[in-house]
Amino acid sequence: MNRRDFLKLGAASSAALTVTSLTATLSGCSDSLPANSKWLILRESDRTLLTAIMPVMLKGHFPTTVNEQADAIQQVLLIIDGGLAKFGPHNIKQVQELFTLLNFGLSRGLTTGVWSKWENASEAEIEHFLQRWRDSSVSLFNLGYNGLNKLIAASWYGLPEAWLKTGYPGPLYPDVLITKNNSVN
């Protein structure tokens, strides 16, 4: 791909995300956080999206029992939310535009092939979407997949519960790695 095509793709991708975000906002399909929410960045629709994708993306390394999976999802969502809050305004906006694209029915169906709401999507539909975006010749889809993958994987594998699934025993000297309270009285 030459420079001109790359710039055209970037401009078209940016325009598509902006139009989708604007359309979702104006049509009332984009939710916002209530003032008293414990969530910093993740809207309800974003949490629903991530809840559907997470077990599929982490298949084989994620709890399978209902209670363990629900606990793990909640922990990972809190970590993602806290991490996103530290990204800075520009990056937060980009992630929210990606989530809006994936949550707005028309754009979700056209870009992912998943026409049902995320909570109703089958594992096969989600696997197909993830594989399609990962292997796509469209760089915007690759970037979207990589962003989702990094957010989810880094958040999950940072938890001690995930270490057992990978065979990682944990830090050899955790007492050295953990910062002790050095408060001066």
N, C-alpha and C positions, 0 to 999 in steps of 0.2 A: 504494500500500500504506500503510495507516494504521499508527500506532505500535503498537497492540495486535497486529496481524498480524505486524509486523516482530519484535516480542519473542517471539511464539509460534514463528515460523520460526527465530529464533536459538536458542531453548531446544530445539526439536525437532532442529535440526541438531547442536547440542552433544551432546544425548543419543544421537543416532544414531552420531556419531563415537566417543563413549565406549563404547557397547555394542559396536561393531565392534572397537575396539581391545582391549577386555576379552576379547571372544570369541576374537579371534585369539591373544591372549596365553595364555589358558587352554587353548586347543586345541593349542598348540604351533606355530601357524602364524606367529607373530611371532618373527623371529630377532633375535639381539643380536650385538654386536661382541665378538670374542674379546679377551682382555686384551692380547695382543701385536699388535693390528691397527694398520696404518698409517692406517686410517680413523678419523676423529674422531666422525662422526655417521652417515654413510651406511652402512646395513647392506647385506649382499649383495643382498637382495631390492630395496632402494631403488635400488642401482646398476643392477640388471637392468631395472627399470622405466624409469629415466632413459635408459638405453642404447637402449631400444626407442622411447621418445618423441622423443628429441633429433633424430634425422635427419628425422623427419616434421614436427616443429614448426619446424625450421630449413630445410626443403626449399627448394632453390634457392640457399641461402647456406651450405651445409655440404658438406664434401668427399664425393665419391661413390665414390672408389676405396676398396677394403677397407682397405688399410694406412693411408691418410691419415685415413679415417673413424675407425678404431680409435684412432689417436694423438689425434685431436681429441676423441673421446669421453673418453678417459682424462684429458686435460688439463682438460676442462670438469668432469668428476666431481671431480677434485681441488680445483678452484676452488670448486665448490658446497659440497663438504665443509668446506673451510676457512672459507668464508663463513658457513655454517650454524653452525659452532662459535662464531662471534662474535655470534650472534643473541640470546643470553640464553635461560635455561631455559624461560620461557613460550612464546616463539616456536619454539624447537626442538621442544617438545612438540606444538605445533600442526602443524608440518610433518611430524613423525613420525606423528601421527594421520592426516594426509592420505595419507601413504605406506602406512600400514597399511590404510586403507580401500581403496586402489588395489591392494594386494598380496594381500589376503585374497580367495580365490576367489569366495565368495558375494557379498560386497559389491562386488567388482570387476565381476562379471557384471551385478548389478542396477543399479549406478550408471553403468557405462560401456558396457555391451553387449558387452564383451570378455570372453568366458567362458574362453578359453584362457589359458595363462600368457603373460606379456608377451613372452618370447623366442620364442613361437610365433605371436604375433599378426601379422596381415598389416598392411601399410601402410594399406590401405583401412579396416580396423577401427580403427586408431589415429587416422586422419584423421577418421573418423565420430565417435569418442569426443570428440576435441578440439573439433570443430565443435559437437557437441551441448552440451558443457559451456560453451563460449564464448557460444553463442547461447541458452542455457537461461533460462527465466523463474524458475528456482530460484536464488536468490542464492548459496547454498552452492556450487553447481557453478561459477558465475561466479568466485567467490573462489578456488576450487581451480584453475581454468584460469589465472586471472591470476597466482596464486602460482607455478605450474609455469612459465608463460611467462616471468615476470620472472627466476626463478632461472636458467633455461636461457639465455635471450637475453642477460642481463647478463653471464653467465659466458663465453658464446661470443664476443660482440662486444667483450669486453675484451681478447681475445687479438689480437696483431698479425697472425696468420694470417687472421683474419676480416676485417680491414680491407680487404684486396685485393678480397674478394668484394663489398664495399659501395662501393668507389671512394674510401674514405677513405685518404689518403696517410700518415696518422700525424701526430703533433704536429709543428708547424713548427720548434720549438726544443726538441727532446727533452733536450738537455743542461741547459737551464734548468729543465725540469720534474722531472728526476730528482734526488732528494736525494743529495748527495754525502756520503761518510763524514766526519763531523766529530769523530772520536774524538780525545780529548786524551791524549797519552802522558805 
